């Protein structure tokens, strides 16, 4: 397979050789390889590079599962919002907690309007009420 692209600002042109036991034609094999790399780039790479999942060293099994679930939720929420660059999303939301919460569907509670405070011993109409 021939691969063209840009790496470190320089154009690249590589020839890759793959070995497979699949009995298929060149076009079907190319589609299979592209599908595989599509998954790698859209899911695994995002977790490995921008979110640096491999760099974390958690000791508790439940902690690992919880953090992986939270990362998945964030990735999916960003993609549902049309954001595909995790690096840009992290830069934009790292210090914007309200923006992150809005992205996850949380809405800030409506602020209560201050009611007119009546002095103690004043009735609803403003007249002095008589003690019982």
PEDA-V105153 format. One record per residue. RES is the residue in one letter. D_FIRST is the distance of its C-alpha to the first C-alpha in Angstrom with 1 decimal. Layout:
res=RES d_first=D_FIRST
res=RES d_first=D_FIRST
This chain:
res=X d_first=0.0
res=X d_first=3.7
res=X d_first=6.5
res=X d_first=10.1
res=X d_first=13.2
res=X d_first=16.6
res=X d_first=17.7
res=X d_first=21.4
res=X d_first=22.1
res=X d_first=19.8
res=X d_first=16.8
res=X d_first=13.5
res=X d_first=10.6
res=X d_first=8.2
res=X d_first=5.5
res=X d_first=5.0
res=X d_first=6.2
res=X d_first=7.7
res=X d_first=11.0
res=X d_first=12.8
res=X d_first=16.2
res=X d_first=15.7
res=X d_first=16.9
res=X d_first=15.1
res=X d_first=13.2
res=X d_first=9.6
res=X d_first=11.0
res=X d_first=12.8
res=X d_first=10.1
res=X d_first=8.1
res=X d_first=11.7
res=X d_first=12.4
res=X d_first=9.8
res=X d_first=10.9
res=X d_first=14.5
res=X d_first=14.4
res=X d_first=13.3
res=X d_first=15.9
res=X d_first=18.5
res=X d_first=17.7
res=X d_first=18.1
res=X d_first=21.0
res=X d_first=23.0
res=X d_first=22.3
res=X d_first=21.4
res=X d_first=24.5
res=X d_first=26.6
res=X d_first=25.3
res=X d_first=25.3
res=X d_first=27.9
res=X d_first=30.1
res=X d_first=29.7
res=X d_first=30.3
res=X d_first=29.2
res=X d_first=31.8
res=X d_first=34.7
res=X d_first=36.7
res=X d_first=38.9
res=X d_first=41.3
res=X d_first=42.5
res=X d_first=40.4
res=X d_first=41.9
res=X d_first=41.1
res=X d_first=37.4
res=X d_first=37.4
res=X d_first=39.4
res=X d_first=37.3
res=X d_first=34.1
res=X d_first=35.8
res=X d_first=37.0
res=X d_first=33.6
res=X d_first=32.2
res=X d_first=35.2
res=X d_first=34.6
res=X d_first=30.9
res=X d_first=31.8
res=X d_first=34.9
res=X d_first=33.0
res=X d_first=30.3
res=X d_first=33.2
res=X d_first=34.8
res=X d_first=31.7
res=X d_first=30.7
res=X d_first=27.1
res=X d_first=27.2
res=X d_first=28.8
res=X d_first=29.5
res=X d_first=31.5
res=X d_first=33.2
res=X d_first=34.3
res=X d_first=35.6
res=X d_first=37.5
res=X d_first=38.9
res=X d_first=39.5
res=X d_first=43.1
res=X d_first=43.7
res=X d_first=44.9
res=X d_first=46.4
res=X d_first=43.2
res=X d_first=41.3
res=X d_first=44.0
res=X d_first=44.0
res=X d_first=40.3
res=X d_first=41.1
res=X d_first=43.8
res=X d_first=46.8
res=X d_first=49.6
res=X d_first=52.3
res=X d_first=55.7
res=X d_first=57.9
res=X d_first=60.6
res=X d_first=64.1
res=X d_first=66.5
res=X d_first=69.5
res=X d_first=72.4
res=X d_first=75.8
res=X d_first=77.5
res=X d_first=81.0
res=X d_first=83.6
res=X d_first=84.9
res=X d_first=87.7
res=X d_first=86.6
res=X d_first=86.2
res=X d_first=83.4
res=X d_first=85.5
res=X d_first=86.2
res=X d_first=89.9
res=X d_first=91.3
res=X d_first=91.1
res=X d_first=94.1
res=X d_first=93.8
res=X d_first=94.7
